[in-house]
Amino acid sequence: RVQQLRADGISILLVEHDMKSVMRLCDRITVLNFGRVIAEGTPDEIGRHPEVIKAYLGQKRNSDA
């Protein structure tokens, strides 16, 4: 249903903690951590943002560690 609304050009305020869903469904994202905005941007920008990675996405482990 959300994808259909998006396809119809209807704006939606989505509050969600499942980052995979957020990244797939949203054109623009505002990320909060403990009530503070830590990032705003496109899914690509959010996926590369250091504070978002630390708070929500996790960091890839270094194979040498």
C-alpha positions as CSV (number, residue, x, y, z in Angstrom):
1,R,0.0,0.0,0.0
2,V,2.8,2.4,0.8
3,Q,4.5,1.7,-2.5
4,Q,1.2,2.5,-4.3
5,L,0.8,5.8,-2.5
6,R,4.4,6.7,-3.4
7,A,3.8,5.8,-7.0
8,D,0.7,8.1,-6.9
9,G,2.9,11.0,-5.8
10,I,1.4,11.2,-2.3
11,S,3.7,12.4,0.5
12,I,3.9,10.2,3.5
13,L,5.4,10.6,7.0
14,L,6.8,7.2,7.8
15,V,8.0,6.5,11.2
16,E,9.9,3.2,11.1
17,H,13.0,1.6,12.7
18,D,13.5,-1.1,9.9
19,M,16.2,0.7,8.0
20,K,16.0,-1.7,5.0
21,S,12.3,-0.8,4.5
22,V,13.0,2.9,5.0
23,M,15.8,2.9,2.4
24,R,13.6,1.0,-0.1
25,L,10.5,3.1,0.3
26,C,11.7,6.7,0.8
27,D,13.0,9.4,-1.5
28,R,14.1,11.6,1.4
29,I,15.0,10.5,4.9
30,T,15.4,12.3,8.2
31,V,17.2,10.2,10.8
32,L,16.8,10.8,14.5
33,N,18.9,9.3,17.3
34,F,17.5,9.8,20.8
35,G,15.3,12.6,19.6
36,R,18.1,14.5,17.8
37,V,18.3,14.9,14.0
38,I,21.6,13.3,12.9
39,A,21.1,13.2,9.1
40,E,18.9,14.2,6.3
41,G,19.1,13.2,2.7
42,T,18.5,10.6,0.0
43,P,18.8,6.9,0.8
44,D,22.2,6.8,-0.8
45,E,23.4,9.8,1.3
46,I,21.9,8.3,4.5
47,G,23.5,4.9,3.8
48,R,27.0,6.6,3.7
49,H,26.5,8.9,6.7
50,P,28.9,8.0,9.5
51,E,26.5,8.8,12.4
52,V,23.7,6.8,10.8
53,I,26.0,3.8,10.2
54,K,27.1,3.9,13.8
55,A,23.6,4.3,15.2
56,Y,21.5,2.1,12.9
57,L,23.3,0.2,10.2
58,G,26.4,-1.1,12.0
59,Q,29.9,-1.0,10.7
60,K,31.4,-3.7,8.5
61,R,34.1,-5.7,10.4
62,N,37.6,-5.3,9.2
63,S,38.8,-8.7,7.9
64,D,42.2,-8.1,9.7
65,A,40.6,-7.5,13.1
